[in-house]
Amino acid sequence: MKNTSGQDLAGRRIAITGAGRGIGRATAAELVRRGATVCIGDIDAGCVRDTAEALGPSVTSSVLDVTDSASFAAFLDQARSDMGGLDVLINNAGVMPIGPFLEQSEEIVRRSTDINLIGPILGMRLALPDMLARGRGHIVNVSSSAGKAAVPGGLNYGAQKAGLVHLTEGARIEFAGRGVDFTCVIPFFTNTDLISGTKGARLVRTVEPEEVAREIATAIVKRKKDVYTPGLLRPLLAMQPLVGRRLRDGMYRALGAYDTFLDVDRSRRSDYDRRINGN
């Protein structure tokens, strides 16, 4: 894949949520490499501070709880103060609780919905007024292939990410012609803590966070409406409604895709589970 490099994001002021690790951290690094100034937020104070220090002087950081509107507002205020304004908000923060639907606690269902869906809604409500007033800006929402394809063991997560897909598309239509761009990022299994203990899938390869980061950066430059990583994902997801449920289900079962979120090594996933449960 040809990499768009250089300083094509020079002067852009970008805030990223959930950027202490994973896709968020990789995206911050890529944006800085391409000339942007970045403010990163994460609920893990030590992690986000260490990440900012590691990425250099073009990155500042703040503790951020995306489920709390006051915390989100403070983060965006700091981003504007640190960078002299805000051009792009990347709603990246997310958690992925997986397993049998009826075995997931109400607490984790509510907590993950607050992080994965309510958080981006709050961020958009806080960032959009200024962008609309200026007639320019960009909102990037990081969803998931799970938001486009239902998977056993991922009912709650998939519903939350599907909501984010529709939120992004609805905003694109509602605010059309007012100078603000909206991008929905749809990565497949990405090699971060979120997939700890899973086996991946045989149909589409697992991608690296740096690949997703490059696609996000390019989407900002080119004002893309959708990003699929890897690119094969777009035609595969587009094909689903055309083949019918019976054929699709049979194919996915044969490939083991429907076992991905159910056949999980919980011992390998225990650290991540504890973290997303707030323990």
C-alpha positions in Angstrom: 0.0 0.0 0.0 1.4 3.4 -1.0 1.8 5.6 2.1 0.9 9.3 1.8 3.7 10.8 3.8 5.4 14.2 4.2 3.7 17.0 6.0 0.2 16.9 4.5 -1.4 17.5 7.9 0.8 20.5 8.8 -1.1 23.0 10.9 -4.0 20.7 11.7 -5.0 20.7 15.3 -6.4 17.3 16.3 -7.9 15.8 19.5 -8.0 12.0 20.0 -9.9 10.2 22.7 -8.7 6.8 24.1 -5.2 7.5 22.8 -3.1 6.1 25.6 -2.7 2.8 23.7 -3.8 0.9 20.7 -5.3 2.6 17.6 -5.4 5.9 19.4 -1.7 6.0 20.2 -0.8 4.8 16.7 -3.0 7.4 15.2 -1.4 10.2 17.3 2.0 9.0 16.2 1.0 9.0 12.5 -0.6 12.4 12.7 2.4 14.0 14.3 4.7 12.4 11.7 2.5 14.0 9.0 2.8 17.5 10.6 -0.2 17.7 12.9 -0.4 19.0 16.5 -2.2 16.6 18.7 -3.9 16.5 22.1 -4.7 13.0 23.4 -7.1 12.0 26.1 -7.5 8.8 28.0 -9.0 7.6 31.3 -5.7 6.0 32.3 -3.7 9.0 33.6 -0.3 7.4 33.7 -0.7 5.8 30.3 -1.8 8.9 28.4 1.0 11.0 30.1 3.7 8.5 29.1 2.3 8.2 25.6 2.4 12.0 25.1 6.0 12.2 26.5 7.0 9.4 24.1 5.5 11.0 21.1 7.3 14.3 21.6 6.5 18.0 21.9 3.8 18.1 19.3 1.6 16.1 21.6 -0.2 17.2 24.8 -2.4 15.0 27.0 -5.2 15.1 29.4 -7.1 12.7 31.6 -10.5 12.1 29.9 -13.6 10.2 30.9 -15.7 10.2 27.7 -18.8 9.2 29.6 -18.8 12.4 31.6 -19.7 15.5 29.7 -17.9 17.8 32.1 -14.7 15.8 31.6 -15.1 15.8 27.8 -15.7 19.5 27.8 -12.6 20.1 29.9 -10.6 18.0 27.5 -11.7 19.9 24.5 -11.1 23.2 26.2 -7.6 22.1 27.0 -7.0 20.9 23.5 -8.1 24.3 22.1 -5.9 26.1 24.6 -2.9 23.9 24.0 -3.2 24.0 20.2 -4.8 27.4 19.6 -8.0 25.8 18.3 -9.4 22.5 17.2 -9.8 21.3 13.6 -10.5 17.6 14.0 -12.0 15.4 16.8 -11.3 11.7 16.6 -13.7 9.7 18.8 -11.6 6.6 19.2 -12.1 5.5 22.9 -13.8 2.2 23.1 -14.0 -1.1 24.9 -15.0 -4.6 23.7 -16.7 -6.9 26.2 -17.5 -10.2 24.5 -19.1 -13.5 25.3 -22.5 -15.0 25.6 -25.2 -12.3 25.6 -27.0 -13.5 28.7 -23.8 -13.9 30.7 -22.7 -10.3 30.4 -23.7 -8.2 33.4 -26.0 -5.2 33.2 -23.2 -3.1 34.6 -20.8 -3.9 31.7 -23.6 -3.5 29.2 -24.3 0.0 30.5 -20.6 0.9 30.9 -19.6 -0.2 27.4 -22.6 1.6 25.9 -21.6 4.8 27.7 -18.1 4.5 26.4 -18.7 3.2 22.8 -21.8 5.2 21.9 -22.7 7.9 24.4 -19.1 9.1 24.5 -18.9 9.9 20.8 -22.4 11.5 21.0 -21.2 13.8 23.9 -18.0 14.6 22.0 -19.8 15.6 18.8 -22.3 17.8 20.8 -19.4 19.6 22.4 -17.2 20.0 19.3 -19.7 20.7 16.6 -21.0 24.1 17.6 -17.6 25.8 17.2 -16.9 23.9 14.0 -20.3 24.9 12.5 -19.8 28.5 13.6 -16.4 28.6 11.8 -17.7 26.7 8.8 -15.0 24.1 8.9 -14.0 21.0 10.9 -13.9 17.2 10.9 -15.4 14.5 13.1 -13.9 11.0 12.8 -15.7 8.2 14.6 -13.9 4.9 15.0 -16.5 2.1 14.7 -15.8 -1.6 13.9 -16.7 -4.3 11.4 -18.9 -5.6 14.2 -21.1 -2.6 13.6 -21.8 -3.9 10.1 -22.0 -7.6 10.6 -23.8 -9.3 13.5 -21.6 -11.8 15.4 -22.6 -14.2 18.2 -20.9 -13.2 21.4 -20.7 -9.6 20.3 -24.3 -8.5 20.5 -23.9 -5.6 22.8 -20.6 -4.4 21.2 -22.0 -4.8 17.7 -25.1 -2.8 18.6 -23.1 0.0 20.0 -20.8 0.2 17.0 -23.7 0.0 14.6 -25.2 2.9 16.4 -21.9 4.8 15.8 -22.1 4.0 12.1 -25.6 5.5 11.9 -24.6 8.5 14.1 -21.8 9.4 11.7 -23.9 9.0 8.6 -26.8 10.9 10.1 -24.6 13.8 11.0 -23.1 13.9 7.5 -26.6 14.3 6.1 -28.0 16.7 8.8 -25.0 19.1 8.6 -24.4 18.8 4.9 -23.2 22.0 3.3 -22.0 23.6 6.5 -18.2 22.9 6.1 -17.8 20.0 8.6 -16.7 16.6 7.3 -17.7 13.3 8.9 -15.7 10.0 8.6 -16.7 6.6 9.9 -13.7 4.2 10.4 -14.5 0.5 10.2 -11.5 -1.7 11.0 -11.6 -5.5 11.2 -9.8 -7.4 14.0 -6.9 -5.1 15.0 -3.9 -6.3 17.0 -4.6 -4.5 20.2 -5.7 -5.5 23.7 -9.3 -5.6 22.5 -8.8 -8.9 20.8 -6.9 -10.5 23.7 -7.7 -14.2 24.0 -9.5 -14.5 20.6 -8.3 -16.4 17.6 -9.2 -14.0 14.9 -10.9 -15.1 11.7 -9.9 -17.1 8.6 -11.6 -14.9 6.0 -9.9 -11.6 6.7 -6.5 -11.0 8.2 -5.9 -9.2 11.5 -4.6 -5.7 10.9 -2.1 -3.7 12.8 -3.0 -0.4 14.6 -0.5 1.5 12.5 -2.4 0.4 9.3 -5.7 1.9 10.7 -3.7 5.0 11.8 -2.5 5.6 8.3 -6.0 5.2 6.9 -7.4 7.7 9.4 -4.7 10.3 8.6 -5.4 9.9 4.8 -9.1 10.2 5.4 -8.6 13.5 7.1 -6.5 14.8 4.2 -8.8 13.5 1.6 -12.1 14.1 3.5 -13.2 10.5 3.1 -16.6 9.5 4.4 -15.7 5.9 5.1 -12.6 4.0 5.9 -12.4 0.2 5.8 -9.3 -1.6 7.0 -8.2 -3.8 5.3 -9.7 -2.7 2.0 -11.1 -6.2 1.3 -13.6 -5.5 4.1 -15.7 -3.0 2.1 -16.8 -5.5 -0.7 -17.3 -8.3 1.8 -19.6 -6.3 4.0 -21.4 -4.9 1.0 -22.0 -8.4 -0.3 -23.8 -9.6 2.9 -27.3 -8.4 2.2 -27.1 -9.7 -1.4 -26.3 -13.3 -0.6 -29.1 -13.9 1.9 -29.0 -15.0 5.5 -28.9 -18.8 4.8 -25.8 -18.6 2.6 -24.1 -16.0 4.7 -24.6 -17.9 7.9 -23.4 -21.2 6.3 -20.3 -19.5 5.0 -19.5 -17.8 8.2 -20.0 -20.9 10.3 -17.8 -22.9 8.0 -15.1 -20.2 8.3 -15.4 -20.1 12.1 -16.4 -16.4 12.1 -19.4 -17.1 14.3 -17.2 -18.6 17.0 -14.8 -15.7 17.2 -16.4 -14.0 20.2 -17.5 -17.2 21.9 -14.4 -19.4 21.7 -12.2 -17.2 23.9 -9.2 -17.9 26.1 -10.4 -16.1 29.2 -7.1 -16.5 31.0 -5.3 -14.6 28.2 -8.1 -12.0 28.3 -8.4 -11.6 32.1 -6.2 -8.5 32.4 -8.2 -6.7 29.7 -11.5 -7.8 31.2 -10.5 -6.5 34.6 -9.5 -3.1 33.1 -12.7 -2.5 31.1 -14.8 -3.5 34.2 -13.0 -0.8 36.2 -11.1 -3.2 38.4 
